[in-house]
């Protein structure tokens, strides 16, 4: 089954394949590191946003919105 992490990992893996044509090993290594770091960053941003969304939902459940519309 696909999930966000597996999709990001597959994209990172596919992005590294053309790097086999880069002859300079230092440049190739730097580009692979860049791809890996970008993938890790993307997954971290996704997980952080998911956690924030869960907290917003939980905190929203605790608010009684009817008191904001009560007439005086």
C-alpha positions, 0 to 999 in steps of 0.5 A, spaced: 500 500 500 502 506 498 503 512 503 506 518 503 513 516 506 513 510 501 512 515 495 517 520 497 522 514 498 520 512 491 521 519 488 528 520 491 530 513 489 528 515 482 531 521 482 538 518 484 538 513 478 540 519 473 546 521 477 549 514 475 551 518 469 555 523 473 562 522 473 565 526 478 564 522 484 564 528 489 559 531 485 555 525 485 555 524 492 553 531 494 547 531 489 545 524 492 546 527 499 541 533 497 536 528 494 536 524 501 536 531 505 530 534 501 526 527 502 527 527 509 525 534 510 519 533 506 517 527 510 518 531 516 514 537 514 508 532 512 509 529 519 509 536 523 503 538 519 499 532 520 500 533 528 498 540 528 492 538 524 490 533 529 492 538 535 487 543 532 481 538 531 482 536 538 482 543 541 477 545 536 472 539 540 473 542 546 471 549 545 463 551 546 462 555 540 454 557 542 457 562 547 459 566 542 452 567 539 448 567 545 444 574 545 445 578 551 
